[in-house]
């Protein structure tokens, strides 16, 4: 109660709302980064398949594994960012 009165009297801001905003920003950056990474993997894989069509199966497999790893890291980053807001 006393803390609320001091905050109102001094015009202090609520720092918890800042933390929630930063967590949302971090989650958004993680999602954007993952999208860019998977897009680059797909584009480079298509170029590689166009250059060597006989290696399409190996390239496709490696592309899927790399995309799954990026997606896992992005999910982990989003969870950490949202947990940091608590």
N, C-alpha and C positions, 0 to 999 in steps of 0.2 A: 504494500500500500504506500509506504513512504517513498519507495523507488518510483512508483507511478507519479506521485506528486512532484518529485524532483525532475523527472523527465518532462512533465507538462510545463513546469515553471521555467526550465532552461531551454525548452524547444528541442530537446534531444530527439534524434531519429531512432527508429526501431531497427536495430542491426540485424534482426532475424530476417526481415524482408530483403535486405541486401544479400544475405547468404542464399536465400531461395532464388534470387535473380541470377546470381553468379553460378549456382548449380545448374539452372536451366540453360545458361549460356554455355557452360562446359559440356552438357549433354548434347546441345545442338552442334557444337564444334566437333565433337566425337562422331556424330552421325554424318556430318558433311565430309569429314576426313575419310570415313569409311566408304562413302559413296564415290568420292574422287579416286580412292585407291582401287576399288573394284572396277570402276570405269577404265582406269589405266590398264589394269590387268586384262580386261576384256579386249580393249583396243589393241594392245600389244600381242595378245594371243591371236587375234584375227590376222594381224600382219604376218606373224610367224607361220600360220597355217597357209596364208596366201603364198609365202615364199617356198614352203616345203609341205605340200599337201599330204605326202606320205607319212609325215610325223603328226598328223592331226590328232590321233588318239592319245599320244603321250602329252602333247601340248594341252589338250582339253583336260586331261586328268590333273596335270600340274596346275592349270588355271583354277580348277574347282577347289583343290586343296588350298591354294594361296588365298582365294576369296573366302573360304571358310575360316581360315586363320585370322584374316582381317576382320571379318564379321564378329568373331569371338572377342577380339581385343576391343572392338568398338562397343560391344554389349557390356563388357567389363568396365569400360570407361564411363558409360552412361550410368551404370549401377553405382559406381564409386561417386560420381558427381551428384547423384540424387541422394545417396546416403550422407554425403557431406553436408547437405542442407538440414539434416535432422539435428 
